[in-house]
Amino acid sequence: MTTTPGSPVLPSLTVRSRAGSFSLEKRSILLEQGGVRRRIPLEAVEEVLLESRRGPSVRVVLTAPGGASGTVYRVGCRNRASATAFVDATNRALPVRDADAPREDGAAQVVVLPQLAGKDRRTARDRLVIAAALSPVALYVAGLVVLIAHGDVFGVVFWLLGLKPLAFGLLLYGLSAKNLYDRWHLRRRGISVLATFDHDQGKNQIYSFVDAEGVTRFCEPDTAAEPVRAAPRQVAVLYDPRRVERVKAVLPLRTWVLRATGVAFGGTSLLVLGFFLVPYQLIELLSR
């Protein structure tokens, strides 16, 4: 038996993080995550839980037929009080169900909403990233203008030639730093699965795996990953349950050593040459 409260007025509560947000509206929960907006009716929700794994997060579990696992949506929240208030208010508004009452598939009741027309999707973080990316360009152009204004011909030539090694050196270190951060994050919060070879896409080998929610995902593992099994071809990977597109294959120690050596020698050499040809010329000119 299932009964529904007499349409109580829900508070305008929300929990949000960079990865998404939950908002209460009328008799539903509005979820915005991964660029997709979903409306989840409260009748499709089994329970709402507060988790405390390295910071508070709200987990919405949908109803599912007997023996099946309900679809789960999760959003982090830095403010524990806000997350607790959201969980308490939502659970109070859920329909009252008997424990043995049959359940429908709540995922079938979730509605994917169109994006809001004219909505500015640029967050403050996006604007900060754009500003950080444009700052080096502005400094480079300003330095070139100073050298030209002083009539330093060799300085201008070195300044132009030094852009390539400097850019490649910074790019190499930047990509390495991002890769290390992703792997560090996955070691802390990632879920380990076995990915099985699925198909070839041009020169790339695409693998598939089933995540913890039963959804089939696809990825392109690092070519240096050692196979766990030859037939079928499988490799060990880690994926982020909050950002499923973040997937990394487990690499052997020798690959780490070779890549670290390559970045240390190649990246450092490029940076030293680039810094000599670019900023050093301007520093020498201004110190005369």
N, C-alpha and C positions, 0 to 999 in steps of 0.2 A: 504493500500500500504506500502511496506517495501523496503527500499534501504539500501545498505551496502557501507560504505566508501571504496575507492579503495585501500584496503590492506595497511593501514598506518603502518609505523614501530613503534611498541610499545616499550616504555622504559622498561628496566629490573627492574621493581619495585616489591617489596615484602613487606608484612606485616606479622608479626609473633608474637606468644606468646608461652608459654609452652603448650597450648592446641592445637595449630595447626598453619597453615600458608597459605596465598594466594600468588601466584606468577603469574605474567603475562608472557605468552610465546606464540609467534605467534598470532593466533586468538583464544586464549583460556586462561582460568584461571586454574592454577594447585592448587588444594586444598589438603593439607596433614593434616589429623585430625583423632585422635583415631586409629592410626596405619593403616589407609586406604588412598590411593592416588587416587584422582579423577581428571579427566580432564573435565572442563566445557566449552563448546564452547561459544563464545560471542553471537552467534545467539540464545542461550538458556537462555540468561540473560535479564531480564526485566529492572532491575535498580541495581545500587550499591550505598549504603547509608553509611554515616558516623554517628555513634551513639556516644553519650557521657554519657552513664550511668555509673557513677563511673569509668571513664576512657574511652578513645577512643576505638572504635571497628568498624570493617567493616562488613557490612551485604550485602550479595549477594542474591538477590531475582530472582528466575527463572520465566520464562514465564509460563502461565497456561491458559487453555481454559476459556471462559467467565463464570463468576460467581464462579470460583474456586480460591483458594489461592495458590500462587506459593510456591514451596519449598524454604526454606531459609537456607543459610549457614552463620555462623557468626564466626569471629576470632577477638580476642582482640589485641590491639597494644598499647604499652606504649608511643610510639612516635607519637604525634598528627600530626606533619608535614608529617611524612612518610605515615600515614593513609590517610591524606587529598590528598597527591599527588597521591596515588594509586587510590582513588575514582575518582578524576578528570580525570586522564588518562584513566581509564577503561570506564567511562561514555562517554568520547569523542569518543572512539573506538566502542561503541555499534551501532548496526544497527539502522537507523532512522525509526521509525514506526509511522503510524497514530494511534491516540488514539483509534479509533473504528475498527482497523484492527484485524482480528481473530488471536488468539495466539495458538501455539502448546504447548504441555506439555514439558517444558524444562527439567524436571527430566528424561524423556526418552532418552534425548540426552547426558546425563552425562555418561562418561566412567570410570569404575573402573580399575585402572592400577595395574599391578603386582608390588610387592615390588622390589626395586633395589637389584640385586644380590650382596652379599658381603657388603651391606651397614651397617655401624656401627650404630646401633640404640641406643647406649648408649650416652646419653647427659651428659653435665657437671654436671647437677643436679643428674643424676643417679650415676655417679662416686663419687660425694660427699656423697650420701646416703650410698653407699657401704663402703666408707672409714669410715664414722661415725659408721656403724654397726661393722666393724672389729676392730676399736680402743679399745672398751671395752674388746674384746677377747684378744688382744695383752697385754693390761694392766693386765688382770687376770693371763695370763700365766707368765708374767714377775714377778708379785708379788709372785706366787707360786715358781718360780725358786729362788727368793731371800730367801724365808723361808726355802727351802730345803738346800740352800748353807749355811745358818746359823745353820742348824741342829735343828730347832725349830719344834719338832714332833707335839706338841699340836697345834701350829700355822698352820701347814700343814693340820692336821685333821679338824680344824675349818674352814680353808680356803675352803676345799673341801665340807664340809657339808653346808657351808653358801651359796654356789652357788644357790641352789634351791630356798630358800626363797627370796634371793635377786633378782633372775631372775623373779620369779612370781610377786613380788611386783612392779618391774619396768614395767613388761608386763601389769599388771593391771592398773597402772597409765598411761602408754603409750596409751593403748586402750581407756581409759576414755578420755584422752586429745584429741585423734583423733576424737572420737565420738562427743565431745563437739565442736571441730572446725568445723566438717561437719555440725552440727546442727546450729551453729552460722552463717556459710556461707549460708546455705539454708534459714535462716530467713531473710537474707539481699537480696539474689539473687534468691532464689528458687521460683518455681511455685507450687501453691497448687492445687491438684486434688483429686478426689475420686477414690481409687483403689478397684476393685471388685474381689471377690474370683473367681479364674479360675479353678485350679485343685490342686490335691495333688501330691507331688513329694517325695515319701518315707514318712518320718515323717514331711516334710516341706509343708507349705501351700503357694501356689503361687498365687499372685494377678496380675491383669492386669489393665492398664489404657491407655488412649489415650492422648498423649502429645499435646502441642500447635501446632505442625506441622501436626497433624492427624495420627501420627505413633503409633501403639499399642506397649506398653512396658510392661515388666514383672518385678515383684519385689517380694521379700519375706519380708513383714513388720515385725516389732518387735512384738513378741507374746503378749507384754503388751499393745499394741494399743487397744483402746476401739472402738468397731464398731459404725459407724455412722448410719448404717441401718442394720437390722437383715436379711431381705430378699429382694434383694440379699445381701449377706454379703459384707459390704463396710467399709473401713477405710480411714481416711484422711492422705495423704502423701504429702511431698514436694520433688520436684526433681529439679536438676540443669540443665537448658536448654543447658549449655555448656558441661556438663559431665553427660549425662542422666543416667549413671550407679550409680550416687550418689543420692540415694533415702532414705528418712527417714520417718517413720511414726510419726504422732503427738501423743505424750504420755501425759497421765494425770499427774497432779502435784504430786500425792502420789507416783507414780513410780519414779519420779525424786528424791524425798526425800529419799525413801528407797535405791535407788542405790547410791546416794551421801553418805549416812550413811555407806553403805557396803564398799565402796571404802575408805572412811576416816578411818574406824576402821581396816578392813581387810588388805588393801594395806599398811597402815602406820605400822601396826604390823609386816608384812612381811619385810618391808624395814628396820625397826629398828633391827630386828633379823639378817637380812642379812648383814647390815652394821657392826654390832658387830662382827659377825663371819668372815667377809672377810676383809675389809680395816682396821678395828680397830686393827687386829692382826699385820698387817704390820707396822702400825703407832707406835704401842707400841714397836715392835722390833727395829725399826730404832731410836726411841727416848731414848733407854737405854744408 
